[in-house]
């Protein structure tokens, strides 16, 4: 069996996850957002076609609600630093756990949110001068990122089952998504315990099949 390089994407802020997983994200009447938010995350994203690259920024806006506790609004933007223009924007009340490129250069950007009792994964790609969402998935567990020898990533999203009162991947099902060059393709759904064996047998680890 080929040696695999599996990167588990772990939550970076455990307390943020615990405090937000129970929120239902229901719609609430809200006053306009403050003009200035608190910048909580800044991530450089190096891609071809831009001299300065892209910059992913997350700002948090807290509304004044008197004694009532309000959920902050988070706004994620991607800016083209060469033109100083915003080319992508996402507004959410989910907690932003992490955002990072899946490679050193011209790779996709993985964003992990937490809210509504689950993790939500958004993968962005820079295509023809624009940023577009190429994968949207959710799970009770963090995803796994697997790279082959050619550096192409596959994203493994596992749906666990409850065993003895706890969410467990052991008897769960894993959806495997592979990057095709302009989008992700769902390769297969397999038992969690068989996911790496499946990838090896299909030739997705090591040299690709000719």
Order of alpha helices (4+ residues) and beta strands (2+ residues): beta-alpha-beta-beta-beta-beta-beta-beta-beta-beta-beta-beta-beta-beta-alpha
